[in-house]
Amino acid sequence: MSAATMNKLPGICTLLLVCCVLVGEMRAQVTFERLLNASNEPQNWLTYSGDYAGHRFSTLDQVNKANVHSLTAKWVYQTAATGKFETTPLVVDGILYATGQDDRAFALDARTGRPIWLFQHPLPSDIRPC
C-alpha cells in the first residue's frame, strides 16, 4: 500500500462508519405505514394523540381501577431546567422522546430512565423565551 493510500484510510474508515450509522438510523425511523396502523402497537405512543384516531386512550390493560393505587415511580429524569412540560412524550420501541424547557429534546430508555441523548438548541441572546 502506498503512503498516499495509507493517509486516506482514516478518512475512508470515518466515512464508512458515518454511512453505517446513517443506514442504522434510517431503519429506526417510524414509517408512515406504522403511523397509519399505530393502534396495532399499543405499547408505543407514536403521535400526539397516540394514533390518528385521536382518542388519546391506550388499550393496554395492565393498569386498571383495581390496581392503580399500587403504582410507584420507578425512575425520575431531571431536565436541568425549571418550568413545566408542555408537549406529549412519544414512545417508540422502548425509547421515550420528549422536549423540555429552553429548547431541549431528549431520548430516554423508557424502562430505566437512562438518558440516551440530549440536544439543546442555543437560543439567541436577544430574545426572551416564554
N, C-alpha and C positions, 0 to 999 in steps of 0.2 A: 504494500500500500504506500502511496506517495505521501509526502508531508502535507501537501495541499488537501488530499482526501482525509487524512487524519485530523486536520484542522476543522473540517466541515462536520465531522462525526458528532460533536456535542450539539451543534445546531440541528442536525437531522434527527438525533435522538429526542431533542426537546420538541421538535415539530411532530414526531410520531406520538409522543406522549400526549401532547395537546389534542391531536386528532383522536386518539383513543378516548380521552376524557370527553370530548365533544360528542363522539358517537355514543358513549355511555349515557350522557346527559340527554341526547335526543330520544333514546329508548325510554327514559324515565318520564318523559312528558305525558301529560294527560291528553289523550286524543279526543277529538270531537265525538267519536263513537262512544267513548267512556262517559262523556258528559251527557249525551243523549240517553244513555242507559244507566245513569247514576243510581237509580232506585234499585238496581240489581246488585249494588255494592253497599249495603247498609253500614258496613264497618268503615267506610270512607265518607267524608263530607266534602264533596268536590266543588260545590258552588256556594254562593252566599246563602241560599235557602236550602242547601242540601242536594237538590236536584231541580230540574227545570219546572216541575210541577209547583214549586214554591210553597209547599206546605210547612216547611221548617219543622218537620217532625221525623224522628228516627223510628224505624220499625224494629230496632233492636229491643229485646225484652228482658235482658238480664237485670236491669234496674226497674223496679215496679213499686206500687204503693206499699206492698208488704215489706220490702227490704230497703227502701230509700233511706230510712232512718239510720242504717248502719254504714252508710258511705263515709269514708275518711279520705283525707288528702294523702296522695302518695308522693307527690313532689310539688315544688314551687319554683317558678322561674322568675328571677328579678331582671327587669329590663334595664336597670341602671338609669332610669328616667322617671320623673314624677308625673302624675297625671292618670288618665284612665284609658282603657282600650275602647276604641270606637268602631272596630271592624270585626267581622266574623272570621275566626280562625278556620283554616281549611285543613283537612286531614286526608292525606293521600298515601296509601300503602305504609301506614305506621309512622309517617312523618307529619308533624303539626307545623303548618306555616302560618305565621301571624305578623302583624305590624304593630308597632308601638309608637310612642311619642318621639318627637324630634327626628322624624323620617327614618325610623328603624324598621327593618324587616329581618325576620329570623326564622330558622327552622330548628325544630327540636324533635328528639325521639319521643313519640307520644307515650310510650310505656314508662320511660325513665326520667324524662325531662332533660336528658343530656343535650346540651347545645350542639348542633351540627354546623351551623354557620350563622353569622350575624353581618348585616350590611347596614351602614348608616350613611346616607347621602348628606354631605356637608351643606348646611343651609347658608345662603348668602348673608353677610354680616349686616346688610341694610334692610332686613325685613324683621317683623315681629310675628313669630308663629303663634297661632291660637292656643 
